[in-house]
């Protein structure tokens, strides 16, 4: 195989390996097509075979051609690029233009590496590790399925290693490497077609948490929204992972769903309830509402639609398709929308991901003080609904009911009772804590343990206890979960953007007032109703008389527990505690991986350092002797017999092994300087550099 053919095959295999980056990366964005990114990544790789001016020409032409075919106008795209760059500098996520540019730069970078390093084990191993690692990451944490492609990527990696070795070694070893490669190919092919049990990696991880809970053991969960709330309690870890970014609305809580049945350990959904109030209409028709529109951009694939007020009148996807309230199920081109009885909006029964970008239209209720203080018998809810929203387990200790009576002794209306419960938490000995939160064991009731034993916890403890106390006094109540307002990122095009992260997941309650509807209540200490409840007064419409608590600071309150599908956290905006500012687990993984990579490639690192060091030093007799000693050291490490032989004998053996003449020339120049008192020849450095790279490759 000629050197030119080897290089073409080497480049083609490297390009094929790079092509596995496209589907997982682009599939996690809002792009509907992938072909532009194959061109942006792969064309520069093949252009690396050309001279540098040919590479530049092909890269520029390819980039402009892809833009023109995809976008239709180069001038408009340049304007979008400037606008996108301005947004990125202001703290926004990159849009289409910047993403195109980034992918093109990745293609150029790999093209330069392929052209400059051929043939290089370091480049090949780095590319293999990064490709397989990227595929594994996206397969684990996103909807990307790399089950079939991972086999092809491994085969391509083996062939690329074979071609690299073939380009660096004599042809006499061809049979051995072909045999190894073919054997690995046959094994992978047989493994791919053999019957196997379906893998279930994620369930193994979360099930281990659930087993720990069932056995009464303690464990630390991770902050985030989940669907399983049957077992509450336990400590958690911070998670700054982005869930979605919103623009166009003021700071607001984001509702996802409500649950009705309290089991003594946690919450489950009740049987289907068909009233409008249950389906997301929060308030009575007499309550004033303000229409809002919000743009939500999800950072990863989710299976829910958060909304900031009443049930959305419309949800529009990035494709321009929308569904309206009342359409219980409506077929999209590729999506089915379902409205769960809990008020949760899902696509394809919780299995299909929500579109990456959606536009919501909904209404935000604004109560008057008179409406909140109504004390009419509940007639809007059916008997079945009242039974669900007043349900309490028979195992609930009597002292919880007695405490509820004592707290609300001076309260008459549901609103006054809710305020009394809120004040009880904020004025008592309760403490917000995320590390020492207990998990109820045996027959211990979750609320009873919090109210009388521990008195420390996070949002799930406070919200669940508030719901139980109000139900004990006959006030219909439900447990709500979603997200707080998030962190302000900056002003983009005149609108404030908020980043909602896993640590902003939260739980609160809604209690029912006849004539007003479902009224939200923030029960967690250090939190305010200001971003949850809007109340109109005679002097200041939109003010909030229940939000003037001196402790109402936006402090961290993430809520999570060690269970399957970790349920919920409660974190408002504000500075992270010391624990959250520590290096996350993935950071340590990357650090360990980087150290391991350095150890694995220690020869390449040493070679690069030593070559650079000696090349920069002026050549003298003393430096030449030191360089010769280092060369002998490397030859010994490579297996050559150095001691007891003449320099010329050693040079002939080394040149015969590497099929070169540099060692003989280097030895001749060394002898002329040391033994013939001639000045050092600058050619010595050139030959020395070549030999060091060959020996340590």
Buried (B, 14 or more C-beta within 10 A) or exposed (E): EEEEEBBBBBBBBBBBBBBBBBBBBBBBBBBEEBEBBBBBBBBBBBBBBBEEEEBBEBBEEBBEEBBEEBBEEEEEBEEBBEBBBEBBEEBBBBBBBBBBBEBBBBBBEBBBBBBEEBBBBBBBBBBBBEBBEBBEBBBEEBBBEBEEBBBBBBBBBBBBBBBBBBBEBEEEEBEEBEEBBEEBBEEBEEEBEEEEEEEEEEEEEBEEBBEBBEEEEBBBBBBBBBBBBBBBBBBBBBBBBBBBBBBBBEBBBBBBBBBBBBBBBBBEBBEEBEEBBBBBBBBBEEBBBEEBBBBBBBBBBBBBBBBBBBBBBBBBBBBEBBBEBEEEEBEBEEBBBBBBBBBBBBBBEEEBBBBBBBBBBBBBBBBBEEBBBBEEEBEBBBEBBBEBBBBBEEEBBEEBBEBBEEBBEEBEBBBBBBBBBBEBBBEEEBEBBBEEBBBBEEEBBBBBBBBEEBBBBBBBBBBBBBBBBBBBBEBBBBBBBBBBBBBEBEEBEEEBBBBBBBBBBBBBBBBBBBBBBBBBBBBBBBBBBBBBBBBBEEEEEEEBEBBEBEEBEBBBBBBBBBBBBBBBBBBBBEEBBEEBEEEBEEEEEEEEEEEEBEEEBEBBBEBBEBBEEBEEEEBEEEBBBEBBEBBBEBBEEEEBEBEEEEBEEBBBBBBEBBEBEBBBBBBBBBEBBBEEEEEBBEEBBBBBBBBBEBBBB
